[in-house]
Amino acid sequence: MATEHSAPSHIRLTSHPVEGAYGALPVHWGQLDPHVRGPIVGSTANRSQRNVIGTHSGSYGVYRALAVAAGALMRGHKPDLTNTMPTDPIGPYPQWGDPLTIVSMDPFGAVVAEAFKDEIAQGYDVRPTIAVTKAHIDMPEVRHAMAAGRLQADGKILLANGSAVVTKAAIEPVWWLEGVAKRFRCSDADLRRALFEETGGMYPELVTRSDLGIFLPPIGGQTVYIFGQPRDLANPNVTLTARVHDECNGSDVFGSDICTCRPYLTHAIEECIRGAQQGGVGVVVYSRKEGRALGEVTKFLVYNARKRQEGGDSASNYFLRTECVAGVQDMRFQELMPDVLHWLGIRRIHRLVSMSNLKYDAIVGAGIEVVDRIRIPESLIPADARVEMDAKKAAGYFTEETPPDAERLATTKGRAL
C-alpha cells in the first residue's frame, strides 16, 4: 500500500537501463562525421532515449527544475529550434575528429538542428549545447582608449559610439569521461567515483552505468567573443590575438581593485580590436571558474583571512591563506581549457594576452603554437592588486620573458596539460 512518502508512479530511477519505444542512440566520441558520432540526448522528456549522465543547461538545469515545480514550465517541453542556427559557421575542423583533442564540449553542439535533423524527426529530443550569434559590446575602457587615441572607429569592428562588433558563442560543458580521465591521468573509474562522491551522490549513473560515457556536468560553461571573421581563427597565417580569461565577478563586473582581472580583460579586448582592425582576428574566451574555481564564498573568506593576518596582506601569505581555507591553491586546472581553442580550429596564437605560465603551458602542450605573450601594462595594475601580482610571480604563475616555443614544449612534454 502506498504511503505519503512513496514516489509518484511516473518517476523512474535512471541508475539502471530502461527499455523504451526508441532506445538510446550510441555515441562514438571523436568522429568527424556527426552521423557516425551520434547525437547527445540529455533530455528528461523520454528517459529511454537518454544516452548521457546528467542533463542540459549546465548549472541552470536546477532552475529548470524549479520552473517545472512552480508550474511555470511544462514538463517535457521541447524547444522550437527554427531560425536558431549559428550566425557564422564554425568548423568542422580536423581537431573535431580526434577523440583526445576535444573532451569537454560537443563540437557539433551548435548545429544539432541540421546535423541531427533526421533523429529529431524520429522523435529524439536533441538539444543544442552551443549557440553562436552576433552582438555589440560597449565598455567604458574601449571609449577611453578611443579618447586617448589608442583606438579609432572604423565602422566595421569598432563603431563611432565606442561599441565593438563581435560574434559570440555560448558553450555548455559536455564531458567524454574517458577522455577527461586521460587528460588528468587518472582512471575512468576513479574519475567517476570522485564525481559521484563529491556531488553527494547526485548522479548514481556515474558508478552504475559504465555503458554511459558522456556526462553533462552541472557547472558553468564558457562564452567566446570573436573580433573579426570567425573563419580566420583557423588560418595560422592570419595574426590572432587571444586571451583566455577566468571569471572574476567582483572585478569583471563591479570593478573591485584587489586583483587585475578586469584591467587584463579590457586590455585584451583593446588588443583584439586593434588586431582585427589591422587585418587579423581576435578572440576572448570567458570561462566561468569564479575564484580560481574555488567559488566566491571561499574567495571572500580568503580576502578576510589575508587582510586580518598579523602585519597585513602580503605576497608571502597570499597562497598560504588560500590553501588553509580551501585546501588547495587553485582548482581551475587548465587541462580542459584548450578544447574551446581546438573547436575554433586554432593552431597558432600570434599574440597571447596573458602572463600565466599555467595557461601558456596548457595551450602549447595541446599542440597550439604561441608566438608571443602580451603582458598587462604596469599603469593598469591597481595599487591594491600589487600583492596578488607579487605573489603570483613568486609562485611561478607569471614569466617576464617568453622563451622559444621549442624550449617550452621540451619542458612540458610528457606532462599532463
C-alpha positions as CSV (number, residue, x, y, z in Angstrom):
1,M,0.0,0.0,0.0
2,A,1.4,3.4,-1.0
3,T,2.3,5.8,1.8
4,E,2.7,9.5,1.8
5,H,6.4,9.0,1.3
6,S,6.0,6.9,-1.8
7,A,7.5,8.3,-5.1
8,P,4.9,9.3,-7.7
9,S,4.3,6.4,-10.2
10,H,5.6,8.5,-13.2
11,I,9.1,8.9,-11.6
12,R,11.7,6.4,-12.7
13,L,15.2,6.0,-11.3
14,T,17.8,6.2,-14.0
15,S,20.6,4.2,-12.3
16,H,19.7,1.2,-14.5
17,P,18.8,0.9,-18.2
18,V,15.2,1.4,-19.2
19,E,13.6,-0.2,-22.1
20,G,11.6,2.1,-24.4
21,A,10.0,2.6,-27.8
22,Y,13.1,4.0,-29.3
23,G,16.0,3.2,-27.1
24,A,19.2,5.3,-26.7
25,L,21.3,6.0,-29.7
26,P,25.0,5.2,-29.4
27,V,27.7,7.9,-29.1
28,H,31.1,7.3,-30.7
29,W,33.1,10.1,-29.4
30,G,35.7,11.8,-31.7
31,Q,34.1,11.0,-35.1
32,L,34.3,13.8,-37.6
33,D,31.0,12.7,-39.2
34,P,28.2,13.7,-36.9
35,H,26.0,10.8,-38.1
36,V,28.7,8.4,-37.1
37,R,29.4,10.2,-33.8
38,G,25.7,10.3,-32.9
39,P,23.7,13.0,-31.0
40,I,23.9,13.9,-27.4
41,V,20.5,13.2,-25.9
42,G,20.2,14.6,-22.4
43,S,16.6,15.5,-22.3
44,T,14.4,14.1,-19.5
45,A,11.3,14.1,-21.7
46,N,11.8,10.5,-22.7
47,R,14.2,8.7,-20.4
48,S,14.5,5.7,-22.6
49,Q,16.2,7.9,-25.3
50,R,18.8,9.3,-22.9
51,N,22.4,8.4,-23.7
52,V,24.2,10.6,-21.2
53,I,24.5,11.2,-17.5
54,G,23.1,14.5,-16.3
55,T,21.0,16.9,-18.3
56,H,21.3,20.0,-20.5
57,S,21.9,23.7,-19.4
58,G,24.8,23.1,-17.1
59,S,24.3,24.8,-13.7
60,Y,20.9,26.2,-15.0
61,G,19.3,22.7,-15.0
62,V,18.3,23.3,-11.4
63,Y,16.4,26.4,-12.3
64,R,14.6,24.4,-15.0
65,A,13.6,22.0,-12.3
66,L,12.3,24.9,-10.1
67,A,10.3,26.2,-13.1
68,V,8.7,22.8,-13.6
69,A,7.9,22.5,-9.9
70,A,6.4,26.0,-9.8
71,G,4.3,25.3,-12.8
72,A,5.9,27.9,-15.0
73,L,7.4,25.3,-17.4
74,M,5.5,22.4,-18.8
75,R,7.3,19.1,-18.1
76,G,8.7,17.7,-21.3
77,H,8.7,20.9,-23.2
78,K,10.7,20.6,-26.4
79,P,12.4,23.7,-27.8
80,D,11.4,25.1,-31.2
81,L,14.8,25.4,-33.0
82,T,13.5,27.3,-36.0
83,N,16.0,30.1,-37.1
84,T,18.3,29.3,-34.2
85,M,21.3,28.2,-36.2
86,P,24.7,30.0,-35.9
87,T,25.0,33.4,-37.5
88,D,28.6,32.4,-38.5
89,P,29.7,28.8,-39.4
90,I,32.4,27.4,-37.2
91,G,34.1,24.2,-38.4
92,P,34.1,21.3,-38.8
93,Y,37.9,21.3,-38.3
94,P,40.2,18.3,-38.2
95,Q,40.6,18.6,-34.4
96,W,36.9,17.6,-34.1
97,G,37.8,14.2,-35.3
98,D,40.4,13.4,-32.7
99,P,38.8,11.9,-29.7
100,L,41.5,13.1,-27.3
101,T,41.7,16.7,-28.6
102,I,38.2,17.8,-27.5
103,V,36.9,16.0,-24.4
104,S,34.9,18.7,-22.5
105,M,32.4,20.1,-25.1
106,D,30.4,18.8,-28.1
107,P,31.9,20.3,-31.3
108,F,28.6,19.7,-33.0
109,G,26.7,21.4,-30.2
110,A,25.8,24.4,-32.3
111,V,24.5,22.6,-35.4
112,V,22.3,19.8,-33.9
113,A,19.2,21.1,-35.7
114,E,20.8,20.5,-39.1
115,A,23.3,17.7,-38.3
116,F,20.7,15.5,-36.5
117,K,17.5,16.6,-38.2
118,D,16.7,13.0,-39.1
119,E,17.0,11.9,-35.5
120,I,14.9,14.9,-34.4
121,A,12.3,14.0,-36.9
122,Q,12.2,10.4,-35.5
123,G,11.3,11.9,-32.1
124,Y,14.7,12.2,-30.4
125,D,14.9,15.3,-28.2
126,V,18.3,16.6,-29.3
127,R,19.2,20.0,-28.0
128,P,22.0,22.5,-28.8
129,T,24.8,22.9,-26.3
130,I,26.4,25.8,-28.2
131,A,24.8,28.9,-29.6
132,V,26.5,31.4,-32.0
133,T,25.2,34.9,-32.6
134,K,26.3,38.5,-33.4
135,A,26.2,41.4,-30.9
136,H,27.7,44.7,-29.9
137,I,29.7,45.1,-26.7
138,D,30.0,48.5,-25.1
139,M,32.7,49.0,-22.4
140,P,33.9,52.3,-21.0
141,E,37.6,51.3,-21.3
142,V,37.2,51.0,-25.1
143,R,35.8,54.5,-25.2
144,H,38.7,55.7,-23.0
145,A,41.1,54.1,-25.5
146,M,39.4,56.0,-28.3
147,A,39.6,59.3,-26.4
148,A,43.3,58.7,-25.8
149,G,43.9,57.9,-29.5
150,R,44.9,54.3,-29.0
151,L,41.8,53.1,-30.9
152,Q,39.9,54.6,-33.8
153,A,36.5,53.8,-35.1
154,D,36.4,52.1,-38.5
155,G,32.6,51.5,-38.7
156,K,33.1,47.7,-39.0
157,I,35.0,46.4,-36.0
158,L,34.6,49.5,-33.8
159,L,31.7,51.9,-34.2
160,A,31.8,55.6,-33.7
161,N,29.8,55.3,-30.4
162,G,32.5,53.0,-28.9
163,S,30.6,49.7,-29.4
164,A,32.6,46.8,-30.8
165,V,31.0,44.3,-33.2
166,V,31.5,40.7,-32.2
167,T,30.5,37.2,-33.0
168,K,29.9,35.4,-29.7
169,A,29.3,31.8,-28.7
170,A,27.9,30.3,-25.5
171,I,29.0,26.8,-24.7
172,E,27.7,24.3,-22.2
173,P,30.0,21.6,-20.9
174,V,29.8,18.1,-22.3
175,W,32.4,15.7,-20.9
176,W,33.5,12.5,-22.5
177,L,34.5,10.9,-19.3
178,E,37.2,8.5,-20.7
179,G,38.9,11.5,-22.4
180,V,38.7,13.7,-19.3
181,A,40.2,10.9,-17.2
182,K,43.1,10.6,-19.6
183,R,43.6,14.3,-19.6
184,F,44.0,14.2,-15.8
185,R,46.0,11.0,-15.9
186,C,43.6,9.0,-13.7
187,S,41.4,6.0,-14.4
188,D,37.8,6.4,-15.7
189,A,36.6,4.5,-12.6
190,D,38.4,6.9,-10.2
191,L,37.1,10.0,-12.0
192,R,33.5,8.6,-11.9
193,R,33.7,7.7,-8.2
194,A,35.2,11.2,-7.3
195,L,32.4,12.9,-9.3
196,F,29.8,10.7,-7.6
197,E,31.1,11.2,-4.1
198,E,31.9,14.9,-4.3
199,T,28.4,15.8,-5.6
200,G,26.8,13.9,-2.7
201,G,25.7,11.0,-4.9
202,M,23.7,13.4,-7.1
203,Y,24.4,11.2,-10.2
204,P,24.4,7.5,-9.3
205,E,24.8,6.6,-13.0
206,L,28.4,7.7,-12.8
207,V,29.1,4.4,-10.9
208,T,26.2,2.2,-12.0
209,R,26.1,2.9,-15.7
210,S,29.6,2.3,-17.2
211,D,27.8,2.0,-20.6
212,L,27.1,5.7,-20.5
213,G,30.3,7.6,-21.3
214,I,29.1,11.2,-21.6
215,F,28.4,13.5,-18.6
216,L,26.7,16.9,-18.7
217,P,28.1,18.4,-15.5
218,P,26.1,21.0,-13.5
219,I,28.8,23.7,-13.9
220,G,29.2,26.9,-15.7
221,G,30.3,26.9,-19.3
222,Q,32.2,29.4,-21.5
223,T,31.4,32.4,-23.7
224,V,33.6,33.2,-26.7
225,Y,33.9,36.7,-28.1
226,I,35.3,37.0,-31.7
227,F,36.6,40.2,-33.2
228,G,36.8,40.0,-37.0
229,Q,36.0,37.0,-39.1
230,P,35.5,33.7,-37.2
231,R,36.8,31.7,-40.1
232,D,40.2,33.5,-39.8
233,L,40.7,31.8,-36.4
234,A,41.7,28.6,-38.1
235,N,44.1,30.3,-40.5
236,P,47.6,30.2,-39.0
237,N,48.7,32.9,-41.4
238,V,46.2,35.5,-40.0
239,T,47.5,37.2,-36.9
240,L,45.5,36.0,-34.0
241,T,45.3,38.0,-30.7
242,A,43.8,35.9,-27.9
243,R,43.0,35.8,-24.2
244,V,41.6,33.0,-22.1
245,H,40.0,34.7,-19.1
246,D,38.7,33.1,-16.0
247,E,35.7,34.7,-14.4
248,C,36.1,37.2,-11.6
249,N,32.7,38.7,-10.8
250,G,34.0,41.2,-8.3
251,S,36.5,42.8,-10.7
252,D,35.0,42.0,-14.1
253,V,31.6,43.4,-13.3
254,F,31.9,45.5,-10.2
255,G,35.4,46.8,-10.6
256,S,37.0,45.5,-7.4
257,D,40.6,46.7,-7.2
258,I,42.1,43.8,-5.3
259,C,43.0,42.0,-8.5
260,T,43.9,42.7,-12.1
261,C,41.1,40.7,-13.7
262,R,39.0,43.5,-15.3
263,P,42.0,45.5,-16.3
264,Y,43.5,42.5,-18.0
265,L,40.2,41.6,-19.7
266,T,39.6,45.1,-21.0
267,H,43.3,45.4,-22.1
268,A,42.8,42.1,-24.1
269,I,39.6,43.5,-25.7
270,E,41.5,46.6,-26.8
271,E,44.3,44.4,-28.2
272,C,41.8,42.2,-30.0
273,I,40.0,45.2,-31.6
274,R,43.3,46.7,-32.7
275,G,44.5,43.4,-34.1
276,A,41.3,42.8,-36.0
277,Q,41.4,46.3,-37.5
278,Q,44.9,45.6,-38.8
279,G,43.7,42.6,-40.7
280,G,43.9,40.0,-38.0
281,V,41.4,38.4,-35.8
282,G,40.8,38.5,-32.0
283,V,39.2,36.1,-29.5
284,V,38.4,36.3,-25.8
285,V,37.3,33.1,-24.1
286,Y,35.5,33.8,-20.9
287,S,35.4,30.7,-18.6
288,R,33.1,30.6,-15.5
289,K,35.6,29.5,-12.9
290,E,35.0,32.0,-10.2
291,G,37.7,32.5,-7.6
292,R,40.2,30.2,-9.3
293,A,37.2,27.7,-9.4
294,L,37.1,27.7,-5.6
295,G,33.9,29.8,-5.6
296,E,33.1,33.3,-4.5
297,V,32.4,32.4,-0.9
298,T,35.8,30.8,-0.5
299,K,37.4,33.8,-2.2
300,F,35.8,36.3,0.2
301,L,36.8,34.2,3.2
302,V,40.4,34.2,1.9
303,Y,40.2,38.0,1.5
304,N,39.3,38.4,5.2
305,A,42.0,36.0,6.3
306,R,44.7,37.7,4.3
307,K,43.9,41.2,5.4
308,R,43.4,40.3,9.1
309,Q,46.7,38.4,9.5
310,E,49.4,40.0,11.6
311,G,51.4,42.5,9.5
312,G,48.6,42.9,7.0
313,D,48.2,41.4,3.5
314,S,51.4,40.1,2.0
315,A,52.6,38.3,-1.1
316,S,54.3,35.6,1.1
317,N,50.9,34.6,2.7
318,Y,48.8,35.0,-0.4
319,F,48.5,31.4,-1.4
320,L,49.1,30.1,2.1
321,R,45.8,31.6,3.3
322,T,44.0,30.3,0.2
323,E,45.3,26.8,0.9
324,C,44.4,27.0,4.6
325,V,40.7,27.8,3.7
326,A,40.2,25.8,0.6
327,G,42.8,23.0,0.9
328,V,44.3,23.8,-2.5
329,Q,45.6,27.0,-4.1
330,D,43.9,26.8,-7.4
331,M,41.2,24.4,-8.9
332,R,40.9,25.9,-12.4
333,F,43.1,23.1,-13.7
334,Q,43.7,24.4,-17.2
335,E,43.8,20.9,-18.7
336,L,40.4,21.3,-20.3
337,M,40.8,24.9,-21.4
338,P,42.4,24.3,-24.8
339,D,39.3,22.3,-26.0
340,V,37.5,25.5,-27.0
341,L,40.5,26.7,-29.0
342,H,40.5,23.4,-30.9
343,W,36.8,23.8,-31.5
344,L,37.6,27.1,-33.1
345,G,40.2,25.5,-35.3
346,I,43.0,27.4,-33.8
347,R,46.6,26.1,-34.5
348,R,48.6,29.3,-33.8
349,I,48.2,32.2,-31.5
350,H,50.4,35.1,-32.5
351,R,49.7,37.3,-29.5
352,L,48.5,35.7,-26.3
353,V,47.4,38.4,-23.9
354,S,48.5,36.6,-20.7
355,M,51.4,36.3,-18.3
356,S,50.2,33.0,-16.9
357,N,52.5,30.0,-17.4
358,L,49.7,27.7,-16.4
359,K,47.6,28.8,-19.4
360,Y,50.6,29.0,-21.7
361,D,51.8,25.5,-20.9
362,A,48.3,24.1,-21.3
363,I,47.9,25.7,-24.7
364,V,51.3,24.8,-26.0
365,G,51.1,21.3,-24.5
366,A,47.9,20.9,-26.5
367,G,49.8,21.4,-29.7
368,I,48.9,25.1,-30.3
369,E,51.8,27.4,-31.1
370,V,52.2,30.6,-29.2
371,V,54.4,33.2,-30.9
372,D,54.4,36.0,-28.3
373,R,52.8,36.9,-25.0
374,I,51.4,40.4,-24.2
375,R,51.7,41.4,-20.5
376,I,49.4,43.9,-18.8
377,P,50.8,47.4,-18.7
378,E,52.0,48.5,-15.3
379,S,49.8,51.5,-15.4
380,L,46.7,49.3,-15.4
381,I,47.6,47.4,-12.2
382,P,45.5,48.7,-9.3
383,A,47.5,49.6,-6.2
384,D,45.6,47.0,-4.0
385,A,46.4,44.3,-6.6
386,R,50.2,44.5,-6.2
387,V,50.1,41.8,-3.5
388,E,48.4,39.4,-6.0
389,M,50.9,40.2,-8.7
390,D,53.9,39.8,-6.5
391,A,52.6,36.5,-5.0
392,K,51.8,35.0,-8.5
393,K,55.3,36.0,-9.8
394,A,56.9,34.3,-6.8
395,A,54.8,31.2,-7.3
396,G,55.7,30.9,-10.9
397,Y,52.3,31.9,-12.3
398,F,53.9,34.6,-14.5
399,T,57.0,34.8,-16.6
400,E,58.8,38.0,-17.5
401,E,60.0,36.8,-20.9
402,T,58.6,34.3,-23.4
403,P,61.1,31.5,-24.1
404,P,61.1,29.9,-27.6
405,D,58.2,27.5,-28.2
406,A,60.6,24.6,-28.7
407,E,62.1,25.2,-25.3
408,R,58.7,25.5,-23.6
409,L,57.5,22.4,-25.4
410,A,60.6,20.5,-24.2
411,T,59.8,21.4,-20.6
412,T,56.1,20.5,-20.8
413,K,56.4,17.3,-23.0
414,G,55.2,14.3,-21.1
415,R,53.3,16.3,-18.5
416,A,49.5,16.4,-18.2
417,L,48.3,19.6,-19.9
